[in-house]
Amino acid sequence: MGLGDVLFGRKKLKAPAAERLFAISTAAVTLDTDCSLTTAGVGAVIFKPLSAGEFTAAEQEIEQLLQAVASSSGSTLDRKTDSFGYEWVIIKDPDLEDQVAGVHTVASELEAKGFGAQLLAAAFKFQGGKNPVYWIYGFKTGTFWPFVPTGEKNERDNAEEMQLKAKLEPELPVEQDLSRWLALFDAPI
């Protein structure tokens, strides 16, 4: 793709990865009408833990950031560490748009503080089906993928995930490489 293609509208540039996160907000109507899924009122940012030195220096700034995000949106924020040692900033809010805005703000601030490489994913939980549905956003790829745990130990419903992919592909930047559809078993949300 050359510069001429972009300038004359023959090819579109990829949207910045951070802004692609907001696509889940616009897909909420399709999730509700076509998939009978509504937000479970919780989203999260998942990041690699910081080293001891980095953590000490950034801990106070991260706490201040979380409190500012919570007070500006009316959301409730919590932090947890999962069984693999990854940090979760959990945003609880009944409004999906507020969850997405909270996740975006936390991720943007972590990136601005130099911790962008630590960002792994964002996760949004939906309810209404036989099992909970998570839409996961990979910060590195700027794409979403569905994750549907069955309740059995480390098993997922691949058929439902493929149906969700097909229904939401027109609205969401869905990860095409299925080997990148990482699971979040034992997610604290």
Order of alpha helices (4+ residues) and beta strands (2+ residues): alpha-alpha-alpha-alpha-beta-alpha-beta-beta-alpha-beta-beta-beta-alpha
